[in-house]
């Protein structure tokens, strides 16, 4: 069985396998100008994603709707937490215009959690998908949603919008979930995935796991099994990196080796996932189109 680099103390220095090539800075600048002029947000920036340079250099981004301030304060996340701003009613149309400007064949839409709204933002997701369909009907759409407190009407609303993929991230193993996601719940997330698959059997269901927070090999495997039982078909597994050294953010406990990530992929495929992307730099929306294509090929 592959081993972890360190299983006892917090680790700060990045291993060599995190090195990346210098991205296309002109492309990044052009995309930043587009987002700013449209008053749009990306999770790439807000979550301090380590792949931002690579993805933006290829003209790929994950849009973050419903503002940039989250009502929750998960201990792994760099997105600002606090009292959200008013929802921009023009945002769905502006996102669609940006998708057209970038000529995206595949787009990922995510959001902050909006516990302050009765439907927690489900209608806004619906409108954003509808606007993209109106302007760019050929674009495939993946959405990454919060748990909507497992409100059935909110889940039904996003299913009715018929995105190709709906993702909701379990994030971590059962034992660590209360510490890492204090305002979320492991079993509630599983129920969300089950309900999504039940309401939309034609939609591919996806989730994501972080490694390096002190979980064990067996716990990762058990979480994969739980996700499969819930109907999850696409899985991503990546290395947790602390966004800051603030007390809010948990430190890295261990850096998982690339070999171990490959073993996680092997196990996931054996368990029946249609697509597993597993590696140190993998994030839930990283090269998301590959998961959709794999599912279409296996359908």
C-alpha positions as CSV (number, residue, x, y, z in Angstrom):
1,X,0.0,0.0,0.0
2,X,1.4,3.5,-0.9
3,X,2.3,5.6,2.1
4,X,1.8,9.2,3.1
5,X,4.8,11.6,3.5
6,X,4.0,12.7,7.0
7,X,1.2,11.5,9.3
8,X,1.9,13.4,12.5
9,X,2.6,17.1,12.2
10,X,1.4,20.1,10.2
11,X,3.4,20.5,7.0
12,X,4.1,23.8,5.2
13,X,6.8,23.2,2.5
14,X,5.4,22.0,-0.8
15,X,6.9,18.8,-2.4
16,X,8.5,19.0,-5.8
17,X,5.5,17.5,-7.6
18,X,3.6,20.8,-7.1
19,X,5.8,22.6,-9.6
20,X,4.0,24.0,-12.7
21,X,5.0,25.7,-15.9
22,X,4.6,29.4,-16.3
23,X,1.1,30.1,-17.7
24,X,0.1,32.3,-20.6
25,X,0.0,35.7,-18.9
26,X,-1.6,37.5,-21.8
27,X,-4.6,35.1,-21.7
28,X,-4.9,35.5,-17.9
29,X,-4.9,39.3,-18.3
30,X,-7.6,39.1,-21.0
31,X,-9.8,36.9,-18.8
32,X,-9.3,39.1,-15.8
33,X,-10.4,42.2,-17.8
34,X,-13.5,40.3,-19.0
35,X,-14.5,39.3,-15.5
36,X,-14.0,42.7,-14.1
37,X,-15.8,44.6,-16.8
38,X,-18.8,42.2,-16.3
39,X,-18.6,42.4,-12.5
40,X,-18.3,38.6,-12.4
41,X,-16.5,36.4,-9.9
42,X,-14.6,33.1,-10.4
43,X,-14.0,30.5,-7.8
44,X,-10.5,30.2,-9.3
45,X,-9.6,33.5,-7.7
46,X,-11.8,33.5,-4.6
47,X,-10.7,30.0,-3.6
48,X,-7.0,30.6,-4.5
49,X,-7.0,27.6,-6.8
50,X,-3.4,26.4,-7.6
51,X,-4.5,25.6,-11.1
52,X,-5.7,29.1,-12.0
53,X,-2.8,29.9,-14.2
54,X,-3.0,26.7,-16.1
55,X,-6.7,26.8,-16.6
56,X,-6.9,30.5,-17.4
57,X,-4.1,30.0,-19.8
58,X,-6.3,27.6,-21.7
59,X,-9.3,29.9,-21.5
60,X,-11.1,27.8,-18.9
61,X,-12.7,29.2,-15.7
62,X,-15.3,28.3,-13.1
63,X,-17.8,31.1,-12.6
64,X,-19.0,31.8,-9.0
65,X,-22.5,33.3,-8.8
66,X,-24.5,34.8,-5.9
67,X,-21.7,37.1,-4.9
68,X,-18.3,36.4,-3.3
69,X,-19.2,36.3,0.4
70,X,-20.4,33.0,1.9
71,X,-22.8,32.5,4.8
72,X,-20.7,29.6,6.0
73,X,-17.1,29.5,7.2
74,X,-15.7,26.1,6.3
75,X,-12.2,25.6,7.6
76,X,-10.6,24.6,4.4
77,X,-12.0,27.3,2.2
78,X,-10.5,30.7,1.1
79,X,-13.8,32.3,0.1
80,X,-14.7,35.2,2.3
81,X,-17.4,34.5,4.9
82,X,-19.8,37.0,6.4
83,X,-23.0,38.9,5.5
84,X,-23.6,38.5,1.7
85,X,-24.4,41.4,-0.6
86,X,-27.6,41.7,-2.6
87,X,-28.0,39.3,-5.4
88,X,-27.2,40.8,-8.8
89,X,-30.3,40.1,-11.0
90,X,-28.3,40.8,-14.1
91,X,-25.7,38.2,-13.2
92,X,-27.2,35.2,-15.1
93,X,-27.3,37.2,-18.3
94,X,-23.8,38.5,-17.8
95,X,-22.4,35.0,-17.2
96,X,-24.0,33.9,-20.4
97,X,-22.4,36.8,-22.3
98,X,-19.0,35.9,-20.8
99,X,-19.5,32.2,-21.9
100,X,-20.2,33.5,-25.4
101,X,-17.2,35.9,-25.3
102,X,-14.9,33.0,-24.3
103,X,-16.6,30.7,-26.7
104,X,-16.8,27.9,-24.1
105,X,-17.9,24.5,-25.1
106,X,-18.0,23.4,-21.4
107,X,-18.7,25.7,-18.4
108,X,-18.8,25.1,-14.7
109,X,-21.0,27.3,-12.5
110,X,-20.7,27.3,-8.7
111,X,-21.7,29.6,-5.9
112,X,-21.1,30.6,-2.3
113,X,-23.6,29.2,0.2
114,X,-26.6,31.5,0.7
115,X,-28.4,30.3,3.8
116,X,-29.9,33.8,4.0
117,X,-32.1,33.1,1.0
118,X,-35.3,31.0,1.2
119,X,-34.3,28.7,-1.6
120,X,-30.5,29.2,-0.9
121,X,-29.9,30.4,-4.4
122,X,-31.5,27.6,-6.5
123,X,-33.6,29.9,-8.6
124,X,-30.5,31.9,-9.5
125,X,-28.7,28.8,-10.7
126,X,-31.8,28.0,-12.8
127,X,-31.8,31.4,-14.4
128,X,-28.1,31.3,-15.1
129,X,-28.4,28.0,-16.8
130,X,-31.4,29.2,-18.8
131,X,-29.5,32.3,-20.0
132,X,-26.6,30.2,-21.1
133,X,-28.9,27.9,-23.0
134,X,-30.5,30.9,-24.7
135,X,-27.3,32.4,-25.9
136,X,-25.0,29.3,-26.2
137,X,-27.2,26.3,-26.6
138,X,-24.3,24.1,-27.7
139,X,-22.4,24.7,-24.4
140,X,-22.4,21.8,-21.9
141,X,-23.0,23.0,-18.4
142,X,-21.8,21.6,-15.0
143,X,-23.0,23.1,-11.8
144,X,-21.3,22.7,-8.4
145,X,-23.9,23.5,-5.7
146,X,-23.9,23.9,-1.9
147,X,-26.2,21.5,0.0
148,X,-29.2,23.8,-0.1
149,X,-29.9,22.3,3.4
150,X,-31.2,19.4,1.4
151,X,-34.4,21.4,0.6
152,X,-36.2,19.2,-2.0
153,X,-37.8,22.1,-3.9
154,X,-34.3,23.7,-4.3
155,X,-32.8,20.5,-5.5
156,X,-35.7,20.0,-7.9
157,X,-35.3,23.5,-9.3
158,X,-31.6,22.9,-10.4
159,X,-32.5,19.4,-11.7
160,X,-35.3,21.0,-13.8
161,X,-32.7,23.3,-15.4
162,X,-31.1,20.1,-16.9
163,X,-27.4,20.7,-16.6
164,X,-25.3,17.9,-17.9
165,X,-23.6,17.4,-14.6
166,X,-24.5,18.4,-11.0
167,X,-21.8,18.3,-8.4
168,X,-21.9,18.6,-4.7
169,X,-18.8,18.0,-2.7
170,X,-18.6,15.7,0.3
171,X,-15.1,17.3,0.9
172,X,-13.8,14.9,3.6
173,X,-14.3,11.7,5.5
174,X,-17.1,11.2,8.0
175,X,-14.8,11.5,11.1
176,X,-13.3,14.8,10.1
177,X,-16.4,16.4,8.6
178,X,-17.7,18.2,11.8
179,X,-14.3,19.9,12.2
180,X,-13.8,20.8,8.6
181,X,-17.4,21.7,7.6
182,X,-19.0,22.8,10.9
183,X,-22.1,24.1,9.2
184,X,-22.5,21.2,6.9
185,X,-23.1,17.5,7.5
186,X,-21.7,14.3,6.0
187,X,-24.9,12.4,5.8
188,X,-26.9,15.4,4.6
189,X,-24.4,15.7,1.7
190,X,-25.0,12.0,0.9
191,X,-28.7,12.6,1.0
192,X,-28.3,15.6,-1.4
193,X,-26.5,13.4,-3.9
194,X,-29.1,10.6,-3.6
195,X,-32.0,13.0,-4.1
196,X,-30.3,14.6,-7.1
197,X,-29.8,11.3,-8.8
198,X,-33.4,10.2,-8.0
199,X,-34.9,13.4,-9.4
200,X,-32.6,13.5,-12.4
201,X,-31.5,10.0,-13.5
202,X,-30.3,11.4,-16.8
203,X,-27.9,13.9,-15.1
204,X,-24.4,12.8,-14.1
205,X,-23.7,13.2,-10.4
206,X,-20.3,14.3,-9.1
207,X,-18.5,14.8,-5.9
208,X,-15.0,15.7,-4.6
209,X,-12.7,14.7,-1.8
210,X,-9.7,16.4,-0.2
211,X,-6.7,14.4,1.1
212,X,-4.1,15.5,3.6
213,X,-6.2,16.5,6.5
214,X,-5.4,13.5,8.7
215,X,-7.8,10.9,7.1
216,X,-6.8,7.3,6.8
217,X,-6.6,5.0,3.8
218,X,-9.7,3.1,5.0
219,X,-11.6,6.3,5.6
220,X,-11.1,7.4,2.0
221,X,-12.2,4.1,0.7
222,X,-15.3,4.1,2.9
223,X,-16.2,7.6,1.7
224,X,-15.8,6.4,-1.9
225,X,-18.2,3.5,-1.1
226,X,-20.7,5.9,0.5
227,X,-20.6,8.2,-2.6
228,X,-21.2,5.3,-5.0
229,X,-24.2,4.1,-2.9
230,X,-25.5,7.7,-3.1
231,X,-25.4,7.5,-7.0
232,X,-22.2,9.5,-7.6
233,X,-20.6,8.7,-10.9
234,X,-17.7,11.2,-11.2
235,X,-15.2,11.7,-8.4
236,X,-12.2,14.0,-8.0
237,X,-9.6,13.6,-5.2
238,X,-7.0,16.3,-4.6
239,X,-4.5,17.5,-2.0
240,X,-5.7,20.0,0.6
241,X,-3.6,23.1,0.8
242,X,-4.3,25.6,3.6
243,X,-5.4,28.9,2.0
244,X,-3.8,31.0,4.8
245,X,-2.1,30.5,8.2
246,X,-5.1,32.1,10.0
247,X,-6.7,30.0,12.8
248,X,-9.8,29.6,10.7
249,X,-7.9,27.5,8.2
250,X,-6.7,24.1,9.1
251,X,-3.1,23.2,8.5
252,X,-2.0,20.5,6.1
253,X,-1.4,17.3,8.1
254,X,0.3,15.3,5.3
255,X,1.2,15.6,1.7
256,X,-0.2,12.6,-0.2
257,X,2.2,11.1,-2.8
258,X,1.2,11.0,-6.5
259,X,1.5,7.2,-6.2
260,X,-1.2,7.1,-3.5
261,X,-3.5,9.3,-5.6
262,X,-3.1,6.8,-8.4
263,X,-4.2,4.1,-6.0
264,X,-7.2,6.1,-5.0
265,X,-8.1,6.4,-8.7
266,X,-7.7,2.6,-9.1
267,X,-9.9,1.9,-6.2
268,X,-12.6,4.4,-7.3
269,X,-12.8,2.8,-10.8
270,X,-13.0,-0.6,-9.2
271,X,-15.9,0.6,-7.1
272,X,-17.8,1.6,-10.2
273,X,-17.2,5.3,-10.7
274,X,-17.4,6.2,-14.4
275,X,-14.6,8.7,-14.1
276,X,-12.0,9.4,-11.3
277,X,-9.5,12.2,-11.5
278,X,-7.0,11.9,-8.6
279,X,-3.8,13.8,-8.1
280,X,-2.1,16.5,-5.9
281,X,-3.3,19.4,-7.9
282,X,-6.8,18.1,-8.8
283,X,-9.7,20.2,-7.7
284,X,-13.4,19.6,-8.1
285,X,-13.7,21.7,-11.3
286,X,-10.3,20.9,-12.8
287,X,-10.6,19.8,-16.5
288,X,-14.3,19.1,-15.7
289,X,-15.2,18.3,-19.2
290,X,-13.2,15.0,-19.1
291,X,-15.6,13.6,-16.5
292,X,-18.6,14.4,-18.6
293,X,-17.0,12.9,-21.7
294,X,-16.1,9.7,-19.8
295,X,-19.6,9.3,-18.6
296,X,-21.0,9.8,-22.1
297,X,-18.6,7.2,-23.4
298,X,-19.7,4.7,-20.6
299,X,-23.4,5.4,-21.1
